[in-house]
Amino acid sequence: MSRIIPPDLSRFFELHPTLETERLRLRELTTTDVPDLHAYYSDPETALYVPFTAFTSIADTEKLLGRVANGFERKESFMFGVERKSDGKIIGISDLFNLSSQHLHAVIGWGLAKSYWGFGYMTEAVREVIRFAFEEMGMHRIEAECETENIRSIRVAERCGMTLEATRVENEINKGRFVSNYVYAIVRE
């Protein structure tokens, strides 16, 4: 059996990667994206399954952007803005975090503005981020977690070839209530 040599992930943090699909560009978020991001994060329905309440001010969105930049600078995470090529609008995000070069493992997350639900954008974006993690970064396993009631995220995970591995029963408190989460994963073939 050959020995697995963990990759050096630091090169991916020299310049934020930009990924492209047929309809989307996945890129670094900048301050010019704050209005689009704020529209997404301030919608209570869109924020229903995220671990914070809908943003009430532009300052909330700017703080998030600062945390995203800090995660990248510390070489801990990527957050891609999901931009529609047709109009340059940021319609959502997809992120890779809990990166482990030792175990070749990462966690993926995603979110999409409500007005773009049902058009396949998130599946397209998540497939590309998974491809990037496997083919370019050398990851072996990608995991995602979503609330058991979040039917849209469950569909994205399944359409991207992820397999349901576990149910974490009432493992978190979100907006004052216990919630259960599904754990999905995909391993590199």
N, C-alpha and C positions, 0 to 999 in steps of 0.2 A: 504494500500500500504506500503510495507516495505521500510525502509530507506537504501539508498546505502551508504556504507562506503568506501571511497576512499582507495586504497591499498597504502602501503609504497613501493615505487619503489626503494628505496636506496639499497636494497639487491641485485638488479640486476647490481649494479655498483661496487660491491665488487670484482668481478672477471668477466671479459668479458665472456658472454655466448658463447658456441659453439653449433651449431645446425647441424644436419645431415639429409640428404635425401639419396635416393638410390645412386645417382651419385656424390653428392656434400657435402662438409663440409663448413659451414658458420662460420667463426672464426674471432678473432681479427687480425687486420693487424699489421705486424711488419716491422722493417727496412729491413729484408731479402726479403720482398715483393716489395720493391721499383722498381726493374727492370720490374716485371710484371705489376705493377700499371702504371709505366711510359709508357710502350708500349700501354696501354689502353688510358691513358689521353693525350698522344701526337698525337693520330690519329685524324686529323681534322674531318673525317666523324663520328667517334664515339662521338666527342665533339660537334657535330652540335647543339644538343638541350640542352646542359648544359649551365649554366649562366656564363661561362668563356671561353676564347679561349684555343685551344689545347696547352698543355704544351710544352715548347721549351727546357727545361733543367731538369736534375735530381733534381736540387735544388727546382724547382717548385713542384715536386712530394714529396720531403722530407717535404716541408712546408705544403702541404696538410695533410700528415701523422701526423704532429705536431698538426694541427687544429683538426683532428679526435681524437687524444689522449686527447686534451684539452676538447673537448665536452664530452668525456666519464668521465674524471676526475671531471668536473663540474656537472656531473649527468644530462646532457641535451640531449645526443644522443648516439646511437650505430651506428657504421658502421661495417658491416660484410664484410670481404673479401670472395668472392665466389670462393672456391677452388675445382678443379676437383679432386676427390679421385684417379682417375686412374694415375695421374702424379704429383699431388701436385701443379699444376699451378694455380695462381690467375687469373681468367678470367673475373672478374667483381666485383661489389659491390652491396650491398643492405643496406639501412640505415633506422633507425627509429629516428625521431626527433620531435620537438615540442610536447614532451611528457607532458600530463596533467593528473596527478593523480586525480585532482579535477573533471575533466569532463570525465575521462577514454577515452581519445582521443590521437591519435598519427598520424603522417604523415609518409608515407613510400616513399622511393625513390629507384631507381635502375639504373644500367648501366652495359653493357656487351661489351667486346671487339668484334670488328666486325667479326673476324675470327670464332667466336662461335655463331653468329646469326643463327637462324633457326633450332636449335637442341633442343629447349625446356628447356634449362638450366635456363633462367631467370624466366620463369613461375614456375619451380620447386623450385627455391630459394625464390621467392616472396611468394609463398604459404606457405612455411615453416616459413618465418618471420611473416606472418599474423597469422599463427597458434600459434607461440610463443607469439605474442602480446596478443592474445585473451586468450589462455589456461593457459599460465604461468604468464604473467604480469597482467592479469585481465582487459585488455582494452575492451572497448565496441564498439568503432568506429575507423576505420583506413581509412585515406584519402590519395589520391595521386593526383598529378597535373602534366599534361604533355601538351606540345604544341600540338595544334590541327593538326599540320602536322606530328607529330611523330607517324606514323602508328604502328611501332613495339611496342612502349610503350602502345599505346591504346589496342593492342591485348593482351599484358601481363595483363593489368588491367582487361580486360573482361574475359580472361581465368581463372583469379583468383577469379572470382565471384563479382568483383566490378561493381557498377552501376554508369553510367554517371548521375551526379546531376546538373551540371551547366557548362556554358561556360563563361569564363571571357574574354571579348572582349578587345584586345589590352591592357592588364593589365601589361605588362612588356616590357622592351627594352632588347633584346638579340642580341648581336653582331651588334649593331647600327640600329636595326629595331624593330618596334612594333610587338609583337607576342600575339596571343590569346592562352588561356589555357583551357583545359577541367579539371573539377574536378570530380574525381571518388571517391567512398567510398563504404565501406562494414561495416555492423554492425554485432556484435556477435549475433548468434541465441539463 
